[in-house]
Amino acid sequence: MPEERHAYVLSTMRDAYRAASADTARKKLRGLVSWLESNGHEDAAASLREGLEETLTVVKLDLPITLRRSLATTNNIENLVGSIRRVSRNVKRWRGADMIRRWASVGLFQAEKRFRRIKGYREMPKLVSALRTAAAKVEVA
């Protein structure tokens, strides 16, 4: 996609993910898919369409905005993987699955010290409640 269109796409996506409801976000993203298709960006449209519902998972849970922002990015996962890499970077010869599990565990314990840095962590009980509600809906269906 040409660079002059990046700003429009990014702002539209940002607006969608900041929407108050999943329905509003879905409508905005579907509008963006249509715009992409009509402007010759079928690949980008297909990519957005493919993962559209999954990207709305955090929006659907109706979480407080601070927690929602933290969970809507891959930063937490990337930080965890970075911790494991840092801890295990000097290992030159991996000797089986047990060794891999031990080093991964050490990395997890090191990363655990920084888990409190998740913005909105005090609102985690609301996340647990929202997940239980969502799970109950799935069980009923």
Secondary structure as GFF3:
##gff-version 3
##sequence-region A 1 141
A	DSSP	alpha_helix	3	17	.	.	.	ID=ss1
A	DSSP	alpha_helix	22	38	.	.	.	ID=ss2
A	DSSP	alpha_helix	42	50	.	.	.	ID=ss3
A	DSSP	alpha_helix	52	55	.	.	.	ID=ss4
A	DSSP	alpha_helix	57	60	.	.	.	ID=ss5
A	DSSP	alpha_helix	65	71	.	.	.	ID=ss6
A	DSSP	alpha_helix	75	88	.	.	.	ID=ss7
A	DSSP	alpha_helix	97	112	.	.	.	ID=ss8
A	DSSP	three_ten_helix	115	117	.	.	.	ID=ss9
A	DSSP	three_ten_helix	121	123	.	.	.	ID=ss10
A	DSSP	alpha_helix	124	140	.	.	.	ID=ss11
###
